């Protein structure tokens, strides 16, 4: 095997190693985060699913060659998904970056909304305990001022 063949094999091995991580991220993020509640969370999920699809497509080519059944359809779905996910990320980043800084009153209103939500959803716990003491990730704390769509 020549140098280029070795590089090709190493690239294929790297792809096989990446797929479990991609799938694990999607499964863990889907099952343990409130990604549907946030524009950025949905964008990350769509992008990671698209990336997993690219990797799986690469594996299909490495197993079946360049001419496996329905490859044209797989490519169409794959590249359409990637286009959607990438442009959605661009739009979300621009939208977030172009928002004016929040005023103290907006921050106070967001905090009051969050605490009221907590009081409603967790009536048996002191206000502030859920978000401060339960080691929740940042994705689980909703910001009603920033997260609108």
Phi, psi and omega in degrees: 000131181278178183301320180293323177295320178297316179298319179298314180297316179297321176296320178294319177298317178299322178295316177298326178287325183289324186302312178301323177294318178297313180295319179298317178301311182300315181294313181294315180296319180293323187267341187238000180236157177267054186295333180289339184281348188231138178302313180296322179297317178295320180297317178297317180298313180299319180295316181293324176296317178298317179297319177298321179295321177299314180297317179296322177298319177299321178293320178301318178295320181292333180272311189257354183087184185287345188239050177281158183301140177066020181299321179300316178294318178300315179298317180300311180296316182299307185287330174293318178297317179297315179301314179299311184295316182293314181292329175295318177299317179300314181297316180297314180298315179297319179298316180292317182291333182269358177289137176292153178302145181284146177279166178301323180293321178295320178295317178299317180296319179297318179295318178297319178297316179298315180292322177296319177299317180296316180298323180288316185279336182226066186295339183274358182245148176298143180301134180097338184291320184298310185279338183265333191241358185254018174052044178279147178285165183300331182293342183271353179259116186274133175251101185294343179279317184278318189271080175232148177208000000 
